Amino acid sequence: MALILNIDTATELASVCLCYNTEILSIRFSSEQKNHAAFIQPAIQQIMQELNQSLENIDAIAVTGGPGSYTGLRVGLATAKGIAYALNKPLIIENTLKAMAQAAVEACAALAQLHTVKPWLIAPMIDARRMEVFTAVFTPVLQTIMEPTAEVLSENSFNNLLKDNYILFFGSGSLKWKEMVQNSSAFFSAINYNAGHLGILAYESFQNNRFENIAYSTPFYLKEFYNPKKNVK
């Protein structure tokens, strides 16, 4: 049994929730990406007050460590590390793309049972600007088929996997991919993802004592931050 605080500020929609095992007790959202830093602490306070709980009572803190927004990842991880350090609580860090895949598994639970011509795979996508996305590919039981990567999209992207599988693409990066792909094995859906899906992965990690070193944990950026102003003299 575990009471876990889950923090996700990796994408456009930030959310914080408190879960008992995998059950969401309370959750808060913010769609203002530039204000994730201002959102996170009041959201935690509101949740604790609503539930008449104290941070001292939680068993662990979980956070999405990336990929995602550079600023969002730093905000989320810094908050999680600060609480974990101050209260001497375990820190759990999960991959953003895997947490998104968990949302797809719940939304499309029938995929694993479908007896179709080809197997189904799940490909979350986060927009990384221009024609690039952060993506990975998973089975409906979250086995990793393609490791998280920064993919520059082309008409031939994923052809090797689409040959033998149906793939469900979703997330902010899938919109531009949908305009390019001509393969009938590529499917698209709007999947709602939040910190509660992180909570499912976090509880599994908690049960298996998969905790991170607070001092040495860093965001999983996947690519270096590009600053268009740094070369301007």
Secondary structure as the mmCIF struct_conf table of DSSP 4:
data_model
#
loop_
_struct_conf.conf_type_id
_struct_conf.id
_struct_conf.beg_label_comp_id
_struct_conf.beg_label_asym_id
_struct_conf.beg_label_seq_id
_struct_conf.end_label_comp_id
_struct_conf.end_label_asym_id
_struct_conf.end_label_seq_id
STRN STRN1 LEU A 3 ASP A 8
BEND BEND1 ALA A 10 LEU A 13
STRN STRN2 ALA A 14 TYR A 20
TURN_TY1_P TURN_TY1_P1 ASN A 21 THR A 22
STRN STRN3 GLU A 23 SER A 30
HELX_RH_3T_P HELX_RH_3T_P1 GLN A 33 ASN A 35
HELX_RH_AL_P HELX_RH_AL_P1 HIS A 36 GLU A 50
TURN_TY1_P TURN_TY1_P2 LEU A 51 ASN A 52
HELX_RH_3T_P HELX_RH_3T_P2 LEU A 55 ASN A 57
BEND BEND2 ASP A 59 ASP A 59
STRN STRN4 ALA A 60 GLY A 66
BEND BEND3 PRO A 67 GLY A 68
HELX_RH_AL_P HELX_RH_AL_P2 TYR A 70 LEU A 87
TURN_TY1_P TURN_TY1_P3 ASN A 88 ASN A 88
STRN STRN5 LEU A 91 ASN A 95
HELX_RH_AL_P HELX_RH_AL_P3 THR A 96 ALA A 107
TURN_TY1_P TURN_TY1_P4 CYS A 108 CYS A 108
HELX_RH_3T_P HELX_RH_3T_P3 ALA A 109 GLN A 113
BEND BEND4 VAL A 117 LYS A 118
STRN STRN6 TRP A 120 ASP A 127
BEND BEND5 ARG A 129 ARG A 129
TURN_TY1_P TURN_TY1_P5 ARG A 130 MET A 131
STRN STRN7 GLU A 132 PHE A 138
TURN_TY1_P TURN_TY1_P6 PRO A 140 VAL A 141
STRN STRN8 THR A 144 VAL A 152
TURN_TY1_P TURN_TY1_P7 GLU A 155 PHE A 158
HELX_RH_AL_P HELX_RH_AL_P4 ASN A 159 LEU A 162
TURN_TY1_P TURN_TY1_P8 LYS A 163 ASP A 164
STRN STRN9 TYR A 166 PHE A 170
BEND BEND6 GLY A 171 GLY A 171
TURN_TY1_P TURN_TY1_P9 SER A 172 GLY A 173
HELX_RH_AL_P HELX_RH_AL_P5 SER A 174 MET A 180
TURN_TY1_P TURN_TY1_P10 SER A 184 SER A 185
STRN STRN10 ALA A 186 PHE A 188
HELX_RH_AL_P HELX_RH_AL_P6 ALA A 195 GLN A 207
TURN_TY1_P TURN_TY1_P11 ASN A 208 ASN A 209
STRN STRN11 GLU A 212 GLU A 212
TURN_TY1_P TURN_TY1_P12 ILE A 214 TYR A 216
BEND BEND7 LEU A 222 LYS A 223
HELX_LH_PP_P HELX_LH_PP_P1 GLU A 224 TYR A 226
TURN_TY1_P TURN_TY1_P13 PRO A 228 ASN A 231
#
